[in-house]
Amino acid sequence: MKVKTGIFAVVLLLSAVTVLHAKERLENFLPTYLELAAENNGELYAAFARWKAAIQKAPQVSSLPDPQLNFGVYIVPVETRVGPQRLSYGLSQKIPWPGKLSAKEEVALRESDILKAKADSIKARIFKEVKVAYYELAYLNRAIELTSERIELLDYLESVIRARYSAGNALYADVLRSQVELDTSRNRKRSLEYLRSPLTARLNALMGRKYDEPVRIDNVIAGFELKVSDDQLRTWLESQNPELLNYEQQVASASAQIKVAEKNYYPDVTLGITSIYTDDARTGDPSQNGRDPVIASVGINLPIWLDSRNAAVEEGKEKRVAALKGKKGRKDILMADLEFVLFQYRDELRQKALYQDSLLPKAEQSVKVTMQAYQSGQVDLQEFISAETTYFDLYLAYARVLANQAQRIAQLEQLVGTELPVAQVHTPVSSEFSLPEEELKTQVN
């Protein structure tokens, strides 16, 4: 039997070319998925609904209390000169001390701002989780694609080894070794395919969809590079991070609560008007016979119990201190998180350049040289499989680095509270992997 071993090298070369030019097929479904998450995610919808509900509290607390209508009946009529008084009716209105209502309104609005900051924080986290899940699925698809290519190569290699064994030019151990490597790759591919279901369910859950709805993820992960300085990231974190904004709103709310508590030292005024229904006099015709008297009244509450009012002021002050200290502590942690994520991003940037410029080209060249040595009998099958495995693992690791880098940018966006300016970099992997014409004509008996 004659088998053209040059075909194996051609297939291997086409595999590398697929990796280098697949980026041209890149489609980005991520913006659509982020929009779906913003519209359908239950946790996010609930957070914004709580904020909208809190806004409605402001007009409730800033309105005057309802007027009071009073009505009374004299069980025993009061006899007067102008006639018996049988019942009384009146209307009163409580008017808070000037500034109380506006202070209460400010407290309500500040409380709604706190809920708004919490909703924004949840939104930033969910958007980050959507991006992380998306890029994880993209890496998984790429890993499955690379593994499929490797299975195709190993399957062909196994047929070549069997042909050589049949001709007496290879050991049976080589046949077994190639079959073990092939079965191992097939098992790895099945594990990767099984992993797609839970990752898809996770992404669908974030978008508020059924767990088994299909999602479209491209197999290629574009390289991204930040177009912003570290100092700018730190500035944005301090001014835009939703968690820190939450603490700022807590400070403002506590200050408004102090203002309300201080206003409670002043009395409220109650204005009223009352009339008494009077019958005609039983005898005679006195002047103003049967006229109903009208009484105007003014009342104030006496804020003499100071313990409760003092406690309310102290409560507001302690809340304010707690919010200030909480913000500082949280900012320190977030700054540390930012530095660590930046380190991870820069390390992956360095690794990406290392794979592109050194490791991948050398691994491809190693496969070529080892293949030629194996064809001439200078090395055994184990060395060739080892070179091919290294080549595969490096491409898989390169895809992992690209996915990690995209996920790090998503983490940075959550920390700074805004979408970051990035450049999509399509840097092809340099390669010297070429085949001489005579190798394509090589035949193995």
Steps between C-alpha positions, in 0.01 A plus 500: 500500500627843412403803712600858433635626831529846355121526531536488879736796492265690269208440736715617790594813310136574414417464869748774581368717218147456641619630833674797342215613276193397694493845654367630173177309578453671834145602580408672823170396653595642840319839472174316425545278803575798724181666378302185575649483848409864565140438391430153638725423796269454799745618765581815306134573425412461869781736604383776267137440602599556866669825398192620309280410795724696737470810282126500564561545870623859454160654413345304786721645773517851354123557502308665783317264736136446417267758660302378800120525503355501852138426584342479847149460641395638837330213681345760727445822305658809650238760569610851409328835479470470121388138501616144579831382347456151359817414299835638388700457179831634393802468272869508599825486304842415640784705347853367566778738592646666189762276337381172649316380192781588262749325731286186504474515123878519476534194723261305276683605185836408651363159596387451141847603381646228721276244330594642160869454580429143612315434174793643301737277698288194419491606136879533486541156660251333267656660192839375617360150555341502153833593343691242703250227404506610136880488474510171689265351242709652222809333646310172534394513135858572396629213716249262341600621154871453571439158656298395194788603276740303714275193486498528122879514494542212746247291312700544182823435686359177643410381149854581384650302790274202427604512136866504598443218750334293229804556281733405785639853537351584844458332836166388636576714807487803273156398381379469858660829601330688216166340587535593867575860406202504263260360760631747759425791268154366423429472872619857553271623224199325656573660836523841337171445316327398824626822660317710242159426653564645851684801359213567261251466785701753702498754217128448438425546870677835497287603201178381664443226244435127523809301586504303174442781252774500234760774508728609220863532596783544255789255524757777478597738778638830383794651680413816693729771630403781735530856373500669839765568763515343844455841664183559303366163613567593863328835451194335346485247780492775764235702318283241323515168683137416593596366842682821591210706364275296727705609801489862383122484488499347848701799624255741338204307642646508851558877471138546395384287794699724736326803351158342559592408857614857571175638358309285749624725781254761368124470552238440236199733474140385476243747367131427547152641475198366690129582496224396746152429375252695714118470498266794546437612856212319664344824628518856393678649207850598616739677271707255290236238566622155380826637353781239479823617663824462300834436675845541340781309669877475489688213663864398522662185625754539777832326412606459860610134487852555374640153551335359187598803293860491619514128420369565148776755439766263633361219285543713188854596598602139561350395168699772329825391667427137411442591135819708483713230658329231293576688182867538589535134589322386187701736281826357636385147416377599154829676426686185599270295278566741213876462539474120503274484194734740319790270586309202360409696187860609438633152568257356246601774256861390546405134455307579184806665348716206610268249332473707183863588455683200643325192633251430222740552206761285673247228579390491137860478386560224755211299357640539151853397596383209715269379222787499253721318752232243563454437129871436468505276807717729711241534783228271625126560499497615863717800420282598209180470706665702777583781256150493357348504851711800596385676184134430584532595867666830414221599262248403766688704759512794259120487466474485880716812535282691253185398689656593834606838368148579380361390837749722684378802303145409605615493863666839458179644356309380805756662730509838328127508431516574129577338166869532419650613171677202345662420169428170331839366394533242223867413521570190291730237643827510311578162350779346295316173465532416131542178305758428231366375171683167525336421833157506341615217274631280784356148493502236773478133407 
